Amino acid sequence: MAKELYGIIGYPVKHSLSPVMQNAAFSALGMEAEYSAYEVPPAGLDAFLRGLESKKIAGLNITIPHKIAAKGYVERHGTLDENARRLGAINTIKVIDGKPNGFNTDGAGFYRSLVEDLKFAPEGRRIFILGAGGAATAIAMYLGNGPKTIAVTDIDAAKLEGLRSHYRKFYDEKRFRAVGPADAAKALSESDLLINATPVGMKESDPLPVDAAELHAGLYVYDIIYNLPATGLVKEATKKKLHAVTGLGMLLYQGVIAFEIWTGKKAPVDVMRKALREAIRSARSS
């Protein structure tokens, strides 16, 4: 029996940990399936997606810089689920009867990790997000009207305004606060959860994304960076005896949800988590 083919497309994409995670899942369940990384430049995206059926690819993950453009392609040639439509981007495709069906598992993956890993339920709480890019958008749009407030700050005022405008199309605009850099410290002091949705912290030499003094008692911290066992932010929060996690769980659970969309099977979560941790450990030691 021919293997079912899956993969991830991005540019660049060689650094992706998804193949390790998904192939471990296929192996654990004894499935004849294989997951590969496909480096596709932006100019080649449409051609690659048009060829999914001929390549016999049953499902894909989508990463930077293709999430928005791939959503447009699927909208023209297939179907989008409501969550992907609301977020304005996709990170997962399932091919059904030759047509692409688009999903976004980023927000749901974050939420599951937030609840299961950080033990934080966001409903009725005050959330503070650093950054207004793609990851912040996925998180804010998935949380929606659940939190009491979602305060977002970004040094790029246009990007911040874009997220605010997008949020208000779907949710109660009074819950969303676009916070300028001068007011960020005060907004954080009033928050229950800090989410770092910026790349600051990916290198061990990076400064903290916020002043350590602003990590107040009772604050929960979620740093979506996952390439380190503990980022500087997570280490500092832990020193202050705050609950804090990296984004490994977000990566894990968005992959878990994608696996279940593609296969209809329950994902082997512990196997996938172990594979991710080993891959990160191996990358750091090489």
C-alpha positions as CSV (number, residue, x, y, z in Angstrom):
1,M,0.0,0.0,0.0
2,A,1.4,3.4,-1.0
3,K,2.2,5.8,1.8
4,E,-0.1,8.7,2.5
5,L,1.9,11.9,2.1
6,Y,1.8,15.0,4.3
7,G,4.1,17.9,4.8
8,I,4.8,21.5,5.7
9,I,5.4,24.3,3.3
10,G,7.3,27.5,4.1
11,Y,10.2,29.6,3.1
12,P,12.5,28.8,4.7
13,V,11.3,25.7,6.4
14,K,14.3,23.4,6.9
15,H,14.4,24.4,10.6
16,S,10.8,23.1,11.2
17,L,10.2,20.5,14.0
18,S,6.9,19.4,12.5
19,P,8.3,16.5,10.5
20,V,9.9,15.0,13.7
21,M,6.6,15.3,15.6
22,Q,4.3,14.1,12.9
23,N,6.4,11.2,11.7
24,A,6.7,10.0,15.3
25,A,2.9,10.1,15.5
26,F,2.5,8.1,12.3
27,S,5.0,5.5,13.5
28,A,3.4,5.1,16.9
29,L,0.1,4.3,15.3
30,G,1.6,2.0,12.7
31,M,0.4,4.2,9.8
32,E,1.8,4.0,6.3
33,A,2.3,7.8,6.1
34,E,5.2,10.2,5.7
35,Y,5.6,13.9,6.5
36,S,8.1,16.0,4.7
37,A,9.3,19.7,4.6
38,Y,8.7,21.5,1.3
39,E,10.6,24.7,0.8
40,V,8.4,26.8,-1.5
41,P,9.2,30.4,-2.4
42,P,6.2,32.8,-2.5
43,A,6.3,32.9,-6.3
44,G,5.8,29.1,-6.4
45,L,3.0,28.8,-3.9
46,D,0.0,28.6,-6.3
47,A,1.7,26.1,-8.5
48,F,2.6,23.9,-5.5
49,L,-0.9,24.0,-4.2
50,R,-2.4,23.3,-7.6
51,G,-0.3,20.1,-7.8
52,L,-1.3,18.6,-4.4
53,E,-3.5,15.9,-5.9
54,S,-1.0,15.0,-8.6
55,K,1.7,14.8,-5.9
56,K,-0.7,12.6,-3.8
57,I,-0.3,14.9,-0.8
58,A,-3.3,14.4,1.5
59,G,-2.6,17.2,4.0
60,L,-0.3,20.1,4.7
61,N,0.8,22.5,7.4
62,I,1.5,26.1,6.2
63,T,4.0,28.4,7.9
64,I,5.7,31.7,7.2
65,P,5.4,33.4,4.8
66,H,2.4,31.6,3.2
67,K,-0.4,31.6,5.8
68,I,-2.4,34.5,4.3
69,A,-1.7,33.8,0.6
70,A,-2.6,30.1,1.1
71,K,-5.8,31.2,2.7
72,G,-6.6,33.2,-0.5
73,Y,-5.8,30.2,-2.7
74,V,-8.1,27.9,-0.7
75,E,-10.8,30.5,-0.7
76,R,-10.7,30.5,-4.5
77,H,-10.4,26.8,-5.1
78,G,-11.7,25.0,-2.0
79,T,-13.4,25.7,1.4
80,L,-12.4,27.4,4.6
81,D,-13.6,26.6,8.1
82,E,-15.1,29.4,10.1
83,N,-12.1,29.8,12.4
84,A,-9.7,30.2,9.4
85,R,-12.1,32.7,7.9
86,R,-12.2,34.7,11.1
87,L,-8.4,34.6,11.6
88,G,-7.7,35.6,8.0
89,A,-5.0,32.9,7.6
90,I,-4.6,29.2,7.5
91,N,-1.9,26.8,8.8
92,T,-3.5,23.5,7.8
93,I,-4.9,22.0,4.5
94,K,-6.7,18.7,4.1
95,V,-7.3,17.5,0.6
96,I,-10.8,16.1,0.1
97,D,-12.0,14.9,-3.3
98,G,-9.1,16.7,-4.9
99,K,-10.0,20.1,-3.3
100,P,-8.1,21.9,-0.5
101,N,-9.9,22.5,2.7
102,G,-8.3,25.2,4.9
103,F,-8.1,25.3,8.7
104,N,-6.2,27.3,11.4
105,T,-5.1,25.4,14.4
106,D,-2.8,28.0,15.9
107,G,-5.4,29.6,18.2
108,A,-6.8,26.3,19.3
109,G,-3.3,24.9,19.9
110,F,-2.4,28.0,22.0
111,Y,-5.6,27.7,24.0
112,R,-5.2,24.0,24.8
113,S,-1.6,24.6,25.9
114,L,-2.6,27.6,28.0
115,V,-5.2,25.6,29.9
116,E,-3.3,22.3,30.1
117,D,0.3,23.4,30.5
118,L,0.0,26.8,32.2
119,K,-3.2,25.9,34.1
120,F,-4.7,29.3,33.2
121,A,-8.3,29.7,32.1
122,P,-8.5,33.1,30.2
123,E,-12.3,33.6,30.5
124,G,-13.0,36.8,32.4
125,R,-9.3,37.5,32.9
126,R,-7.1,40.4,31.7
127,I,-4.7,39.5,29.0
128,F,-1.6,41.4,27.8
129,I,0.0,40.5,24.5
130,L,3.4,41.7,23.4
131,G,3.4,42.0,19.5
132,A,0.6,42.4,17.0
133,G,1.8,40.1,14.2
134,G,0.5,36.8,12.9
135,A,0.8,34.8,16.2
136,A,-0.8,37.6,18.2
137,T,-3.6,37.8,15.7
138,A,-4.3,34.1,15.9
139,I,-4.3,34.2,19.7
140,A,-6.4,37.3,20.1
141,M,-9.0,36.2,17.5
142,Y,-9.3,32.8,19.1
143,L,-9.7,34.2,22.6
144,G,-12.4,36.6,21.2
145,N,-14.9,37.8,23.8
146,G,-13.7,35.3,26.5
147,P,-11.3,37.5,28.4
148,K,-12.4,40.6,30.3
149,T,-9.8,42.6,28.3
150,I,-7.1,41.9,25.7
151,A,-4.4,44.6,25.7
152,V,-2.0,44.5,22.9
153,T,1.2,46.6,22.3
154,D,3.5,46.8,19.4
155,I,6.2,49.3,18.3
156,D,4.6,49.1,14.8
157,A,1.5,51.4,15.2
158,A,0.1,50.4,11.8
159,K,0.3,46.7,12.7
160,L,-1.4,47.3,16.0
161,E,-4.2,49.3,14.4
162,G,-4.7,46.5,11.9
163,L,-5.2,44.0,14.6
164,R,-7.6,46.3,16.5
165,S,-9.7,46.9,13.3
166,H,-9.8,43.1,12.5
167,Y,-10.8,42.2,16.1
168,R,-13.7,44.7,16.2
169,K,-15.2,43.1,13.0
170,F,-16.0,40.0,15.0
171,Y,-16.0,40.9,18.7
172,D,-16.9,43.5,21.3
173,E,-14.4,46.3,20.6
174,K,-14.5,47.5,24.2
175,R,-12.6,44.4,25.2
176,F,-9.7,45.2,23.0
177,R,-7.1,47.8,24.1
178,A,-4.4,49.0,21.6
179,V,-1.6,50.1,23.9
180,G,1.2,52.4,22.9
181,P,4.7,51.8,24.2
182,A,4.5,54.6,26.8
183,D,1.4,52.9,28.4
184,A,2.6,49.3,28.2
185,A,4.0,49.0,31.7
186,K,0.8,50.2,33.3
187,A,-1.3,47.9,31.2
188,L,0.9,45.0,32.1
189,S,0.6,45.9,35.8
190,E,-3.2,45.5,35.5
191,S,-3.0,42.1,33.7
192,D,-3.3,38.5,34.8
193,L,-1.5,36.9,31.9
194,L,1.5,38.1,29.8
195,I,1.9,36.6,26.4
196,N,5.1,37.2,24.5
197,A,4.2,37.0,20.8
198,T,7.4,38.6,19.5
199,P,10.6,36.9,18.5
200,V,12.6,38.6,21.3
201,G,14.0,35.8,23.3
202,M,14.8,33.3,20.5
203,K,18.5,33.9,21.1
204,E,19.9,33.4,24.6
205,S,21.7,36.7,24.2
206,D,18.4,38.6,23.7
207,P,17.2,41.0,26.3
208,L,14.0,40.4,28.1
209,P,11.0,41.6,26.2
210,V,9.8,43.5,29.3
211,D,11.5,44.9,32.3
212,A,12.0,42.2,34.9
213,A,10.5,44.6,37.5
214,E,7.2,44.5,35.6
215,L,6.7,40.8,36.3
216,H,4.4,41.3,39.3
217,A,3.1,38.8,41.8
218,G,0.3,36.7,40.5
219,L,1.1,37.2,36.9
220,Y,1.1,34.2,34.6
221,V,3.6,34.1,31.7
222,Y,3.3,32.4,28.3
223,D,6.3,32.9,25.9
224,I,5.3,31.4,22.5
225,I,9.1,30.9,21.6
226,Y,9.7,27.2,21.7
227,N,13.3,26.7,20.5
228,L,14.8,26.9,24.0
229,P,14.0,24.7,27.0
230,A,13.4,28.0,28.9
231,T,13.6,31.5,27.5
232,G,15.1,34.4,29.4
233,L,11.5,35.6,30.1
234,V,10.5,32.2,31.5
235,K,13.6,31.9,33.6
236,E,13.1,35.4,35.1
237,A,9.4,34.7,35.8
238,T,10.3,31.3,37.4
239,K,12.8,33.1,39.6
240,K,10.0,35.2,40.9
241,K,7.9,32.1,41.5
242,L,5.5,32.9,38.8
243,H,3.8,30.3,36.6
244,A,5.5,30.4,33.2
245,V,5.9,28.2,30.1
246,T,7.5,28.4,26.6
247,G,5.5,27.8,23.4
248,L,6.4,24.2,23.0
249,G,2.9,23.3,24.0
250,M,1.4,25.6,21.4
251,L,3.5,23.9,18.7
252,L,2.6,20.5,20.0
253,Y,-1.2,21.0,20.2
254,Q,-1.5,22.9,16.8
255,G,0.2,19.8,15.4
256,V,-2.0,17.4,17.4
257,I,-5.2,19.1,16.1
258,A,-3.9,19.1,12.5
259,F,-3.1,15.4,12.8
260,E,-6.6,14.7,13.9
261,I,-8.1,16.7,11.1
262,W,-6.1,14.8,8.5
263,T,-6.5,11.3,9.9
264,G,-9.6,11.2,12.0
265,K,-7.6,9.4,14.6
266,K,-6.7,10.4,18.1
267,A,-3.2,11.8,18.1
268,P,-0.5,10.2,20.4
269,V,0.2,13.4,22.3
270,D,2.8,12.0,24.6
271,V,4.8,10.5,21.7
272,M,4.6,13.8,19.8
273,R,5.7,15.8,22.9
274,K,8.7,13.5,23.5
275,A,9.8,13.8,19.8
276,L,9.7,17.6,20.0
277,R,11.7,17.8,23.2
278,E,14.3,15.4,21.9
279,A,14.6,17.4,18.6
280,I,15.1,20.6,20.5
281,R,17.7,19.0,22.8
282,S,19.5,17.6,19.8
283,A,19.5,20.9,17.9
284,R,21.1,22.7,20.9
285,S,23.8,20.1,21.4
286,S,24.8,20.0,17.7
